[in-house]
Amino acid sequence: QLQCRHELGMERRDVRLVTLAGLLHDIGHGPFSHVFDHEFIPALQLPPQTPGLEHEHRAGMMLDALLDKNNIDWEDGDARFVKDLVMSSCADAQP
């Protein structure tokens, strides 16, 4: 693992943040995972601009809520970096 980190030119902090983003990516899935996303959510007939239609966006919202509720204070930019990675495949992800 350390050799891989050095080969990629990544700092230990970055490896940890990318790992955390990978672990948090799917927390936005509802029960029954993709069935929830592809069957239940569309059945609600929500407007397309409704936040949380994609599991990545729901994961970002959950991350915000977890940090806020538990008063977790990260270094500037770390939370945004992880959230951006988690939401990277969302159509409405911020650059």
C-alpha positions as CSV (number, residue, x, y, z in Angstrom):
1,Q,0.0,0.0,0.0
2,L,2.8,2.5,0.8
3,Q,4.5,1.7,-2.4
4,C,1.3,2.4,-4.3
5,R,0.9,5.7,-2.5
6,H,4.4,6.7,-3.5
7,E,3.9,5.6,-7.1
8,L,0.8,7.7,-7.3
9,G,2.6,10.7,-5.7
10,M,-0.2,10.9,-3.1
11,E,0.2,12.1,0.5
12,R,-1.1,9.9,3.3
13,R,-3.8,12.5,3.9
14,D,-5.1,12.3,0.3
15,V,-5.1,8.5,0.4
16,R,-7.2,8.6,3.6
17,L,-9.6,11.1,2.1
18,V,-10.0,9.1,-1.1
19,T,-10.5,5.9,0.9
20,L,-13.2,7.7,3.0
21,A,-15.0,8.9,-0.1
22,G,-15.0,5.4,-1.5
23,L,-16.5,4.1,1.7
24,L,-19.1,6.9,1.9
25,H,-20.1,6.8,-1.8
26,D,-22.9,4.3,-1.4
27,I,-24.4,5.5,1.9
28,G,-27.0,7.4,-0.1
29,H,-28.6,4.2,-1.4
30,G,-32.1,3.4,-0.1
31,P,-33.3,-0.1,0.8
32,F,-32.6,-2.6,-1.9
33,S,-29.9,-0.4,-3.4
34,H,-30.4,0.3,-7.1
35,V,-34.0,-1.0,-7.1
36,F,-34.8,1.9,-4.8
37,D,-33.1,4.3,-7.2
38,H,-34.5,3.0,-10.4
39,E,-38.0,1.9,-9.3
40,F,-39.1,3.7,-6.1
41,I,-37.6,7.2,-6.7
42,P,-39.1,7.5,-10.3
43,A,-42.5,6.3,-8.9
44,L,-42.6,9.4,-6.7
45,Q,-42.8,11.5,-9.9
46,L,-40.7,14.3,-8.3
47,P,-39.5,17.2,-10.4
48,P,-36.1,16.6,-12.0
49,Q,-34.5,19.4,-10.0
50,T,-35.4,17.8,-6.7
51,P,-32.3,17.3,-4.5
52,G,-31.5,13.7,-3.7
53,L,-32.7,11.9,-6.8
54,E,-29.3,10.3,-7.2
55,H,-27.7,8.2,-4.5
56,E,-24.5,10.2,-4.8
57,H,-26.4,13.4,-4.0
58,R,-28.1,11.8,-1.1
59,A,-24.7,10.6,0.2
60,G,-23.4,14.2,0.0
61,M,-26.5,15.4,1.9
62,M,-25.9,12.7,4.5
63,L,-22.3,13.6,4.9
64,D,-23.2,17.3,5.5
65,A,-25.8,16.2,8.1
66,L,-23.3,13.8,9.9
67,L,-20.6,16.5,10.1
68,D,-23.0,19.1,11.3
69,K,-24.9,17.0,13.8
70,N,-21.7,15.5,15.3
71,N,-19.8,18.8,15.3
72,I,-17.0,17.3,13.3
73,D,-14.5,20.0,12.4
74,W,-12.3,19.0,9.4
75,E,-9.4,20.9,8.0
76,D,-10.5,23.5,5.5
77,G,-11.3,21.8,2.2
78,D,-11.2,18.2,3.4
79,A,-15.0,17.8,3.7
80,R,-15.5,19.5,0.4
81,F,-12.9,17.3,-1.3
82,V,-14.6,14.1,0.1
83,K,-18.0,15.3,-0.9
84,D,-16.9,16.3,-4.4
85,L,-15.4,12.8,-4.8
86,V,-18.6,11.1,-3.5
87,M,-20.8,13.2,-5.8
88,S,-18.5,13.2,-8.8
89,S,-20.9,11.2,-11.0
90,C,-23.9,13.4,-10.2
91,A,-25.2,15.6,-12.9
92,D,-25.6,18.5,-10.4
93,A,-22.1,18.0,-8.7
94,Q,-20.3,21.3,-8.1
95,P,-17.0,21.8,-9.9
